[in-house]
Amino acid sequence: METILAILVGFLFAISVYLLLSGSLIRLILGVFVLGNATHLLIFVSGRLTRESPPLIDKGLKIAEVGIANPLPQALILTAIVISFSLFAFLLVLSRRAYRTLDTVDTDEMRIAEPEPDTQPMRGRDV
Protein backbone atom coordinates (compact mmCIF):
# COMPACT_ATOMS: atom_id res chain seq x y z
CA MET A 1 0.00 0.00 0.00
CA GLU A 2 2.83 2.39 0.81
CA THR A 3 4.38 1.78 -2.62
CA ILE A 4 1.16 2.74 -4.37
CA LEU A 5 0.85 5.89 -2.28
CA ALA A 6 4.50 6.79 -2.97
CA ILE A 7 3.84 6.51 -6.71
CA LEU A 8 0.70 8.62 -6.27
CA VAL A 9 2.71 11.28 -4.42
CA GLY A 10 5.23 11.40 -7.29
CA PHE A 11 2.41 11.65 -9.82
CA LEU A 12 0.78 14.51 -7.88
CA PHE A 13 4.11 16.36 -7.66
CA ALA A 14 4.57 15.97 -11.43
CA ILE A 15 1.07 17.31 -12.09
CA SER A 16 1.65 20.27 -9.78
CA VAL A 17 4.95 21.19 -11.46
CA TYR A 18 3.25 21.04 -14.87
CA LEU A 19 0.43 23.30 -13.66
CA LEU A 20 2.83 25.73 -11.96
CA LEU A 21 4.88 26.13 -15.15
CA SER A 22 1.89 26.82 -17.39
CA GLY A 23 1.06 30.35 -18.42
CA SER A 24 -2.40 30.68 -16.92
CA LEU A 25 -3.05 32.15 -13.49
CA ILE A 26 -5.88 29.68 -12.84
CA ARG A 27 -3.59 26.72 -13.58
CA LEU A 28 -0.95 28.22 -11.31
CA ILE A 29 -3.43 28.36 -8.43
CA LEU A 30 -4.56 24.79 -9.11
CA GLY A 31 -0.89 23.75 -9.17
CA VAL A 32 -0.36 25.26 -5.72
CA PHE A 33 -3.44 23.39 -4.49
CA VAL A 34 -2.27 20.05 -5.91
CA LEU A 35 1.24 20.66 -4.54
CA GLY A 36 -0.23 21.17 -1.07
CA ASN A 37 -2.25 17.97 -1.32
CA ALA A 38 0.80 16.03 -2.53
CA THR A 39 2.78 17.33 0.43
CA HIS A 40 0.02 16.32 2.84
CA LEU A 41 -0.04 12.82 1.38
CA LEU A 42 3.77 12.62 1.58
CA ILE A 43 3.73 13.52 5.28
CA PHE A 44 0.92 11.03 5.88
CA VAL A 45 2.80 8.21 4.16
CA SER A 46 6.03 9.06 5.99
CA GLY A 47 4.25 8.38 9.29
CA ARG A 48 3.83 4.71 8.26
CA LEU A 49 0.47 3.19 7.55
CA THR A 50 -0.41 0.85 10.40
CA ARG A 51 -3.55 -0.66 11.83
CA GLU A 52 -2.45 -0.01 15.38
CA SER A 53 -4.68 1.66 17.93
CA PRO A 54 -5.23 5.43 17.81
CA PRO A 55 -2.69 7.69 19.53
CA LEU A 56 -4.53 7.82 22.87
CA ILE A 57 -3.12 6.73 26.22
CA ASP A 58 -5.43 5.56 28.98
CA LYS A 59 -5.83 7.76 32.04
CA GLY A 60 -3.23 7.05 34.69
CA LEU A 61 -0.63 5.57 32.32
CA LYS A 62 2.54 7.34 31.26
CA ILE A 63 3.17 5.18 28.21
CA ALA A 64 0.91 3.03 26.08
CA GLU A 65 0.75 -0.68 26.78
CA VAL A 66 0.34 -1.56 23.10
CA GLY A 67 1.75 -0.02 19.94
CA ILE A 68 -0.04 3.13 18.91
CA ALA A 69 -0.01 5.20 15.74
CA ASN A 70 2.45 8.07 15.53
CA PRO A 71 0.52 11.28 16.41
CA LEU A 72 3.13 13.72 15.07
CA PRO A 73 2.37 13.32 11.33
CA GLN A 74 -1.35 13.58 12.06
CA ALA A 75 -0.93 16.87 13.93
CA LEU A 76 1.46 18.17 11.28
CA ILE A 77 -0.96 17.34 8.46
CA LEU A 78 -3.84 19.04 10.27
CA THR A 79 -1.78 22.21 10.64
CA ALA A 80 -0.60 22.02 7.03
CA ILE A 81 -4.17 21.64 5.75
CA VAL A 82 -5.23 24.83 7.53
CA ILE A 83 -2.22 26.74 6.21
CA SER A 84 -2.65 25.51 2.62
CA PHE A 85 -6.36 26.33 2.66
CA SER A 86 -5.64 29.89 3.80
CA LEU A 87 -2.94 30.23 1.12
CA PHE A 88 -5.38 28.95 -1.51
CA ALA A 89 -8.04 31.45 -0.40
CA PHE A 90 -5.48 34.28 -0.51
CA LEU A 91 -4.36 33.29 -4.01
CA LEU A 92 -7.98 33.21 -5.21
CA VAL A 93 -8.59 36.74 -3.93
CA LEU A 94 -5.28 37.96 -5.34
CA SER A 95 -5.97 36.45 -8.76
CA ARG A 96 -9.47 37.95 -8.85
CA ARG A 97 -8.01 41.36 -8.08
CA ALA A 98 -5.34 40.92 -10.77
CA TYR A 99 -7.98 39.90 -13.31
CA ARG A 100 -10.17 42.90 -12.48
CA THR A 101 -7.20 45.25 -12.76
CA LEU A 102 -5.45 43.81 -15.82
CA ASP A 103 -8.33 42.02 -17.64
CA THR A 104 -6.21 38.92 -18.25
CA VAL A 105 -5.29 35.65 -16.57
CA ASP A 106 -2.23 35.06 -18.77
CA THR A 107 0.91 35.51 -16.70
CA ASP A 108 2.95 36.61 -19.73
CA GLU A 109 0.63 39.58 -20.25
CA MET A 110 0.92 40.66 -16.60
CA ARG A 111 4.07 42.68 -17.15
CA ILE A 112 2.73 46.08 -16.12
CA ALA A 113 5.54 46.74 -13.62
CA GLU A 114 8.32 45.90 -16.10
CA PRO A 115 9.43 48.77 -18.34
CA GLU A 116 9.62 48.29 -22.10
CA PRO A 117 13.21 47.94 -23.36
CA ASP A 118 14.46 51.05 -25.20
CA THR A 119 17.16 49.41 -27.29
CA GLN A 120 17.90 46.06 -28.80
CA PRO A 121 20.05 43.78 -26.63
CA MET A 122 23.72 43.45 -27.58
CA ARG A 123 24.69 40.31 -29.48
CA GLY A 124 28.15 38.77 -29.03
CA ARG A 125 30.58 39.94 -31.77
CA ASP A 126 28.05 41.91 -33.82
CA VAL A 127 28.61 45.00 -31.68
C-alpha positions as CSV (number, residue, x, y, z in Angstrom):
1,M,0.0,0.0,0.0
2,E,2.8,2.4,0.8
3,T,4.4,1.8,-2.6
4,I,1.2,2.7,-4.4
5,L,0.8,5.9,-2.3
6,A,4.5,6.8,-3.0
7,I,3.8,6.5,-6.7
8,L,0.7,8.6,-6.3
9,V,2.7,11.3,-4.4
10,G,5.2,11.4,-7.3
11,F,2.4,11.7,-9.8
12,L,0.8,14.5,-7.9
13,F,4.1,16.4,-7.7
14,A,4.6,16.0,-11.4
15,I,1.1,17.3,-12.1
16,S,1.7,20.3,-9.8
17,V,5.0,21.2,-11.5
18,Y,3.2,21.0,-14.9
19,L,0.4,23.3,-13.7
20,L,2.8,25.7,-12.0
21,L,4.9,26.1,-15.1
22,S,1.9,26.8,-17.4
23,G,1.1,30.4,-18.4
24,S,-2.4,30.7,-16.9
25,L,-3.1,32.1,-13.5
26,I,-5.9,29.7,-12.8
27,R,-3.6,26.7,-13.6
28,L,-1.0,28.2,-11.3
29,I,-3.4,28.4,-8.4
30,L,-4.6,24.8,-9.1
31,G,-0.9,23.8,-9.2
32,V,-0.4,25.3,-5.7
33,F,-3.4,23.4,-4.5
34,V,-2.3,20.0,-5.9
35,L,1.2,20.7,-4.5
36,G,-0.2,21.2,-1.1
37,N,-2.2,18.0,-1.3
38,A,0.8,16.0,-2.5
39,T,2.8,17.3,0.4
40,H,0.0,16.3,2.8
41,L,0.0,12.8,1.4
42,L,3.8,12.6,1.6
43,I,3.7,13.5,5.3
44,F,0.9,11.0,5.9
45,V,2.8,8.2,4.2
46,S,6.0,9.1,6.0
47,G,4.3,8.4,9.3
48,R,3.8,4.7,8.3
49,L,0.5,3.2,7.6
50,T,-0.4,0.9,10.4
51,R,-3.5,-0.7,11.8
52,E,-2.5,0.0,15.4
53,S,-4.7,1.7,17.9
54,P,-5.2,5.4,17.8
55,P,-2.7,7.7,19.5
56,L,-4.5,7.8,22.9
57,I,-3.1,6.7,26.2
58,D,-5.4,5.6,29.0
59,K,-5.8,7.8,32.0
60,G,-3.2,7.0,34.7
61,L,-0.6,5.6,32.3
62,K,2.5,7.3,31.3
63,I,3.2,5.2,28.2
64,A,0.9,3.0,26.1
65,E,0.7,-0.7,26.8
66,V,0.3,-1.6,23.1
67,G,1.7,0.0,19.9
68,I,0.0,3.1,18.9
69,A,0.0,5.2,15.7
70,N,2.4,8.1,15.5
71,P,0.5,11.3,16.4
72,L,3.1,13.7,15.1
73,P,2.4,13.3,11.3
74,Q,-1.3,13.6,12.1
75,A,-0.9,16.9,13.9
76,L,1.5,18.2,11.3
77,I,-1.0,17.3,8.5
78,L,-3.8,19.0,10.3
79,T,-1.8,22.2,10.6
80,A,-0.6,22.0,7.0
81,I,-4.2,21.6,5.7
82,V,-5.2,24.8,7.5
83,I,-2.2,26.7,6.2
84,S,-2.6,25.5,2.6
85,F,-6.4,26.3,2.7
86,S,-5.6,29.9,3.8
87,L,-2.9,30.2,1.1
88,F,-5.4,28.9,-1.5
89,A,-8.0,31.5,-0.4
90,F,-5.5,34.3,-0.5
91,L,-4.4,33.3,-4.0
92,L,-8.0,33.2,-5.2
93,V,-8.6,36.7,-3.9
94,L,-5.3,38.0,-5.3
95,S,-6.0,36.4,-8.8
96,R,-9.5,38.0,-8.9
97,R,-8.0,41.4,-8.1
98,A,-5.3,40.9,-10.8
99,Y,-8.0,39.9,-13.3
100,R,-10.2,42.9,-12.5
101,T,-7.2,45.3,-12.8
102,L,-5.4,43.8,-15.8
103,D,-8.3,42.0,-17.6
104,T,-6.2,38.9,-18.3
105,V,-5.3,35.6,-16.6
106,D,-2.2,35.1,-18.8
107,T,0.9,35.5,-16.7
108,D,3.0,36.6,-19.7
109,E,0.6,39.6,-20.3
110,M,0.9,40.7,-16.6
111,R,4.1,42.7,-17.2
112,I,2.7,46.1,-16.1
113,A,5.5,46.7,-13.6
114,E,8.3,45.9,-16.1
115,P,9.4,48.8,-18.3
116,E,9.6,48.3,-22.1
117,P,13.2,47.9,-23.4
118,D,14.5,51.1,-25.2
119,T,17.2,49.4,-27.3
120,Q,17.9,46.1,-28.8
121,P,20.1,43.8,-26.6
122,M,23.7,43.5,-27.6
123,R,24.7,40.3,-29.5
124,G,28.1,38.8,-29.0
125,R,30.6,39.9,-31.8
126,D,28.1,41.9,-33.8
127,V,28.6,45.0,-31.7
